[in-house]
Amino acid sequence: MAFRPKTRWVKYDPTTKLWIPTRKRVYLYWFKFLQHAERDPDHKVQWEKYNGWGGAEVVIGTKFDEWWSERWLDLFAIENEGDNPRYPLSTKQPKADGIRYALLVYENLHRGSYWEIGEFIAKKEKSGRGLFVSSFKEQDDLKDYTDKNYVQSKVARYKKAATQYLTNVSKGQFP
């Protein structure tokens, strides 16, 4: 698939002349949350809602790009912008960055407190973009009480969102 980044054509494949409703990375996040839901004992994925996805073993044991290249045409491709694919998203305008941060928080819950999770993500996100990085201006400011409260509240919200995404993907919906 030869999508062109940074244009509206990021959702168009000139080889097949087909579209996807949203950027490919949103489907990556769906796939990753589905993997996590399958592994999480608090969630039971209703695999009957995922006909064509390959089942638990395939989703768990396959890298996204390989899985995507084999299945995107059947699961997500549309002929015209605005059409609905076989597996539509629950919203027309998913907030990719928010979903990404929820995934990052969920994948780093093992790091400890909300502050420690936020601190780790901020250091990882060195580019200076996003909610976490704006809270961590320089190493010297890491102990600023106001920033700490802000970061902890953001991590708590993203953790709650991640839990909701896990619940949704377990039922065959995203986000």
N, C-alpha and C positions, 0 to 999 in steps of 0.2 A: 504494500500500500504506500503510495507516494503523496501523502498529504503535505501541503506547503505551510510551514509555520509562519506565524505573524500576519496572516491574511484571513479573510473569511473562507478562503480555500483550504484552510487547515482541516475543514470537515469534508473535503471533496477528494475523491480518488480519481484522477484522470484516466487511469488504466481501465477501471471498471465503469467509469462514469456514474458512480454512485456516491451518496452522501452518508454521513453519520450525523445524528441530531446535535451532538455536542462534541467538544474536543475529546480526543482519545484518552487523555489522562484521567478524565472523569470515569471512564470505563476501567482504567487501571485501579482507581480507588474502589470501585464496586467489587472488582475481582479480589483485591486485598482484604476488604472487609468481609467478603464471603469466605475467604480462607480463614480469617480469624474467627468468624462465627462457627465454622465447622470445628475448629480446634477448641473453642471455648465451651466448657461444660455447662455454662449457664444458658447456652443457646442451642436450639435444635433446628438445623436447616431443613426446610421442607423441599427436598430435592425434586419432588414431582413438579414444583413450580419452575424448575430450571431445565426443562427438556431441551437438549441440544448443547448444553454446557459441558457435558462429559461426565458429570457426577463428581462425587467427593474426591475420589482417588485422582482423577484427572486435574481437578482444580487445585488440590493440595500439591500434587506432584509435578506440575508443569509451570514453567516460567511464563509470565504474562505475554510477552511478545510472541512466543511460540503458540500459546493458546489463542491469542488474538488473530494471528495470521491464518489459523485453521478455521476460525469460527465467526469472525466479524461479519462476513457477507450474509450468513444465515441469521445471525442474531440481531444485528444492529443496522445493517445497510438499508438505505431508503433511496428511491429514485429521485425524489424532489425534496428540496428543503421544506420543512414543515410537515412532511409525512410522518407517520408513526412506524417505528420498527417493530419487529416481533417482541422485543423486550424494551419497552419505553422506560424512560426515567419518570419519576413521580412529579417532576417539575420541568418546565421548559427552559429555565435559566438556573442550573445548579451553580452554587457558589464553590467553585473548585478549590480556592485557597482555604476556605473554611473547612471543607471536607479533608483537605490535606493536613491541616493542623490537627483536626480531630484524630486522624490516623496516626500522626506523629506522637500525639499525647498518648493514645492507646498503646502504641508500640513501645513506649518508654515508661509505662506505669511502674515497672520494676525498679526504676531509679530512685524511688523513695517519695519524699514529700512533693507537693505541687510546686514548691519553690525549686527543688532540685530538678524536677522534670523541665520546668520552664528555663532554668539556667542552662541545662544541657541543650535544649532545642535552640536557645538563643546563640549559644556558642557554635552550634552546628550550622546555623543560618547566617554565616558571616557576611553575606551579601548586603546586609543593611535594609532588607525589605521585610515586611510582615510585622505582625503585632508583637511578637516576642522580641525581635531585634530592636525595635524602637524603644522597648523598655530597658534595654541594656546598652547604654551608650558606650561605655568603656568599662574595663575591668574594675576601675575605682568605684563606679557607681553601682556595682552589683549588690551592695548591702543597703542601698537607699530604701527606707521603709515604705515610702509611697510606691515606688516601682515594684517592690516586693508584693504589696497587697494587690496591685494591678495584675501582675503576672499570675499570682495564685488564683485570682478570680477568673482570669482567662483560661488557665489550665483546667479549673473546675468546670467551666462551661464547655470546653472542648471534650473533656472526659464524658460529660453528660451527653453531648452530641454523638460521640463515638458509641456510647451504649445504645442510643436510638438507632444509629446506622446498623449496628449489629442486629438489633431486633428487626429492623426493616428488611435487611438482606435475608434473614432467616425465613421471612415470609414471602420472599421473591420480589421485594420492592427496593428501589434505591432512588434518590437518597432517602 
